[in-house]
Amino acid sequence: MEEACVLPDYSQIPPDILEISKKYKKIAIVGVSHKPERPSYMVMEYLLKEGFEVIPVNPIREKILGQKVYPSLSELPKNFKPEIIVIFRRPDKVLPIVEEAIKLNPKVIWMQEGVVNEDAKRLAEKAGIKVVMNMCIKKIHQLGKSLVK
């Protein structure tokens, strides 16, 4: 059975979630698209412009936004330790990604808007990893920047 996904209320974001994009700057994005009209592309483009180190993960593409693309998390460069792993995949595809992500020991696993998988969340939290679900990292970063002013 699919889990229902309600869009988040961005007016009530906990401070610890607002801090994530201020604290961590190395990001792997799983499921990023090469199409400029797709949210994953827009998020990656924004994060690059904001100075984040971003590595895209997509088994089909070779480059996205000028960045070398890796087919899976396990094939990321050994010298790149992602602090945040952002997931743009359907909820039913998330669990194996989180299983692979745990081996990299990120600080945060971030499931984008519309992505909710409670089993994956429990697994990551059991491994000591902070989990954010059903929120857009770009929107949270923009909100955090606006609150600093």
N, C-alpha and C positions, 0 to 999 in steps of 0.2 A: 504494500500500500504506500502510495506517495504521501509525503508529509506536506501539509498545506503551508504555503509561504505568504505571510503578510508582509508588506513593505514596512521597513523600519520607521520609527518616529525619530527623526534627527534632532528634535528639540530636547530630547532627554538622553543625551549620550553620557555614559559614565566617564569620569575624568581619566581613569586608567586606559580607556580605549582612545581618548583624545591624545594621550601621551605617546601612544605607540609610534605614530609616524613622525614624532619629534625625536624620539629616542633611537630608532633603528633606521638605517639608510641602505642596507643591502637586501634587495628583494628579488625573488624568483617568481615569475608569473606563469602559472600553468594554464594552458588553454587560450593563450593570447592569439588574437586573429591578425592577419595581414591586411584586413579590410578596414579602411579608415572610419567607416560608419559604425563599426562594432564597438560596444562599450569597452571591451578588453583593450583594443587598440588605443582608444581615447585615454584610458587610465594609464597605460604604459607611456604614452606620449607625454601626458601631464607629469608623471613621476620623473621621467628623464629631464624635463624642463625645470623641475623643482630641485634637481641635483641629486636624486637618488641613483644608486648603482642598481640597474635593473637587467636581469637576464631572463629572456623569454624561453618558455618551454612549449614546444609544439612539434609533434612527430613528423610533420609534413614540410614545414618551411625551413629555409636555410638562413634567411635574414628577415628581421622585422624592425623597422625604424632604424636601420643601419646597425643593429645589434645582431651578433651571431646567435642563432637559435639552437637550442639543445633538444633532442628528442624526448628526454625524460629527466626527472630530477636526479636519478642515479648517474647520469652522464654529464652533470655539471662539472666545470673545471674543479680540480681538487683544491685549488687555492681560493675558491669562492665559497664562502660559508654564509648562506642566506640567513638573515635574521628574521625575515618575514617571508612566508610562502603564501602567495595570493592565488586562489583557485577560482577560475572561470570555467567550471564544468557543471554539467547537470548533477543534481544531488545523488542520483543513483551511480554516478561514476566517481564519486569523491573518496569513498573508503580506501580503494587501492592507492590512490594518490597520497592520502594521509599516511597509510602504512609505509610508503616509500619516503615520505617527508620526515617521518619520525627518525629515520636513520641519519638524517642530516642535522638533527638536533637544533631546529630553529627556535627562536624565542616565541614566535607567533605563527599560527596557521590562520589565515584570513579567508573565509568563504564570502565571495561577493554577494551583492543583492540578488535575492532569488535562490541562493544556494544554502540549503539547510540539510544537515545530515547529523542526527543526534548520535548515531553509532560512531561515526568518525570523530565527533567532538569528544565523546567519552574516551575513546582510544588515545587521542592526542593529550587530553588532560591527564590521563593515567600516566603518560610518559613525561608529565611536568611541563607541557607546552600550553601556553595561553591560546585560547581559541576565540575568534570573532566570527559570527555567522550572520548572513543576511544584511551586510552593510557594505557600502562602497568606500574603499580606502581613499579614493580621490575626494569624495564629499567630506569624509571625516578630516582629512588633511586640510581642506579648504576651511572647514568649520573651525578647526584648531587655530589656523592662522588668523581668522577673523576675530577670535576671542582674545588674541594676544594684543591687538591694537588698543 
